[in-house]
């Protein structure tokens, strides 16, 4: 098709999961909640660093964004497992 624009992929590589689903399923509820706290704090800390250091060279900023995305994905994984088990934080 002539003139059709294709959007670039959101990620250059597939998103690497921080936790294997079987590992999450076998975790104690308290460990799940502690891990959830950890990934939330870490992703927010990295976001803060990125906001404060807007002067970062692009590859370094992209590396921070990739780390943030990884922690946000881990947060989703843990929240999904907690929802599956009907655990409230």
C-alpha positions as CSV (number, residue, x, y, z in Angstrom):
1,X,0.0,0.0,0.0
2,X,1.4,3.3,-1.0
3,X,1.5,6.1,1.6
4,X,0.7,3.9,4.5
5,X,2.7,4.8,7.7
6,X,3.5,2.0,10.1
7,X,4.1,2.9,13.7
8,X,7.3,1.6,15.2
9,X,7.0,-1.1,17.9
10,X,6.6,0.2,21.4
11,X,9.6,-1.9,22.6
12,X,12.6,-3.0,20.6
13,X,12.7,-6.3,22.5
14,X,10.0,-8.3,24.2
15,X,9.3,-7.1,27.8
16,X,11.2,-9.4,30.2
17,X,9.1,-10.4,33.1
18,X,10.6,-9.9,36.6
19,X,8.7,-12.8,38.1
20,X,7.8,-16.2,36.6
21,X,4.1,-16.9,37.1
22,X,4.8,-20.1,38.9
23,X,7.0,-18.3,41.4
24,X,4.3,-15.8,42.1
25,X,1.7,-18.5,42.6
26,X,3.9,-20.2,45.2
27,X,4.7,-17.0,47.2
28,X,3.3,-16.4,50.6
29,X,0.8,-13.6,50.7
30,X,3.0,-11.5,52.9
31,X,5.9,-11.9,50.5
32,X,3.7,-10.9,47.6
33,X,2.7,-7.7,49.5
34,X,6.3,-6.9,50.3
35,X,7.4,-7.5,46.7
36,X,4.5,-5.2,45.6
37,X,5.7,-2.5,47.9
38,X,9.3,-2.9,46.6
39,X,8.4,-2.7,42.9
40,X,6.1,0.3,43.5
41,X,8.8,2.2,45.5
42,X,11.5,1.4,43.0
43,X,9.5,2.4,39.9
44,X,8.6,5.7,41.5
45,X,12.1,6.3,42.6
46,X,13.4,5.7,39.1
47,X,10.7,8.0,37.7
48,X,11.7,10.7,40.1
49,X,15.4,10.3,39.0
50,X,14.3,10.5,35.4
51,X,12.3,13.7,36.0
52,X,15.1,15.4,37.9
53,X,17.8,14.5,35.4
54,X,16.1,15.6,32.1
55,X,19.6,16.5,30.9
56,X,20.5,12.8,30.7
57,X,22.0,11.6,27.4
58,X,19.2,9.8,25.5
59,X,20.6,6.2,25.9
60,X,20.8,6.7,29.6
61,X,17.3,8.2,29.8
62,X,16.0,5.3,27.6
63,X,17.7,2.8,30.0
64,X,15.9,4.4,32.9
65,X,12.6,4.2,31.1
66,X,13.2,0.5,30.4
67,X,13.9,-0.1,34.0
68,X,10.7,1.8,35.0
69,X,8.7,-0.2,32.5
70,X,10.1,-3.5,33.9
71,X,9.1,-2.5,37.5
72,X,5.7,-1.4,36.4
73,X,5.2,-4.7,34.6
74,X,6.3,-6.5,37.8
75,X,3.7,-4.5,39.7
76,X,1.0,-5.6,37.3
77,X,2.1,-9.2,37.6
78,X,2.0,-9.1,41.4
79,X,-1.4,-7.3,41.5
80,X,-2.8,-9.9,39.1
81,X,-1.6,-12.7,41.3
82,X,-3.1,-11.0,44.4
83,X,-6.4,-10.5,42.6
84,X,-6.4,-14.1,41.5
85,X,-6.0,-15.2,45.2
86,X,-8.4,-12.4,46.3
87,X,-5.7,-10.9,48.6
88,X,-6.2,-7.2,49.5
89,X,-3.2,-5.0,50.2
